[in-house]
Amino acid sequence: MKKSILNIGHILNKAEQKTINGGINLGGPFLGSNCYTSQSRCNSAMAAAISNGANPATTRCVTCTTFFGSSGFEVRIYG
């Protein structure tokens, strides 16, 4: 049973991902990070995401509200 569950589907290459996602779409779904209290921490997290394969054209630091209610910044990678 475990093997049959683990063998569902395959990893998509970049061309297949663009076909499904339709290319760049900054208004669509996104992956978000923690809400950092400083812009510099967000910039560092964004640089790390890009160095790990995130598309620089669809990766941004945007404003957010922390768990404690203060304003901050989070990295968003749009799909």
N, C-alpha and C positions, 0 to 999 in steps of 0.2 A: 504494500500500500504506500509506504513512504517513498519508494522509488518512482511510482507512478505520479505522485504529487510533485516531486522535485523535477520531473522531466516535462512539465507543462511549458510550452512556448520556447522561445529562444531570445537571445539578446539582440536588439536591433542596432544596426550600424547607423551612422549619422544621417545618411541619405534616407533610410527608412524612417527615422525619427522625424525628419523634416516633412516627409510625405504625410505622416500621420498628424503632426502638429501644425502643418501649414506654414512652416518657417517662423519668423519672428512675430510674436503676438504679445505685446506688453500689457494688453488689457485682460488677458486670460488668466488661467490658474498659475499659481506660483508656489515655490518653496520658500519658506521664510526662516530666518535665524532667530536667535534670542534678541530681545530688545536691549541694545547696549546703551549705556548712559552717556557715552561720548562718541562724537563723529570719528575720532581716530581709531577707536576699537572697531567700529563698523567698517572703516576703510581697510583695516588689517584683516578682518574676517572676509571681506569682499575679495581682497587680493589672494587670500588662501583658497577661496572657492574657485577663482579664475585659474589659479595655478594647478588646481585639481580637475580642471576640465570644463568648468562653467563657461558659457559663452559671454565674453565681455560686453557684447552689444545688448544682451538681455539681462544683465546683472546690475543691480542698483542698490544704493543705500537710501532708504526712505524713512520718514518720521514714523514713530510709533509711540505707544504709551506703555511704560513699564508696569510690572505687576503692582508696584506701589503707587501708581498714578502719576508719576512724573514723566516728562517727555524724553524720548530717546531716539535711537536709530536702529534699524534692522536691515539685514541684507535680504534682498528678494531676487530670486532667480526665476524669471518668467519662462513659461513653456509654450 
